[in-house]
Amino acid sequence: MQGMLETSTFYLGADKDFANSVFDSLEGDVTGDDNVLIRMDLEKKEKDILPVRLKRISCTLNQYAENCKIITRDVFKFFALEQ
């Protein structure tokens, strides 16, 4: 198989500052090496427009697992407290 395979998508909401703060707290390397196995992108998506990648990190499997925990925790707190 060639290319990348998307395994998950996290919706961080429409608050740009929140999305950036969550992404900036993730573990990984920001060098942008395209030969890594796990890559996480922060993308801006708008209706009827192709997504635009804003940031990218490369991470190990352990870092990816920790990043999933961080995202889930922060998004839950953000949206729970917003109510």
Steps between C-alpha positions, in 0.01 A plus 500: 500500500631845409424834662335589828205331667275713719416314818315763702370854504446716806266799482642778716221747430499841336705683765839551329682590822374184673591278204850650483556465876398133494717423198796686649476286816539172306814288511703453183753647265417807291781449248249372245681183393274337238655156557344444844232243568268718710420858412247737656373806315303799619271594213258781439183376334227713352188399315558435128874578529788251511668473845809713562779353716607752763745290704652151498683280747660157466469263793568152628221259585540580871486874430193450282324313782585782743384760245163325468462523880594869498256584221214304654554654845533858374205481259278344767590772752458778244158391377373391844590834655358689202147377583 
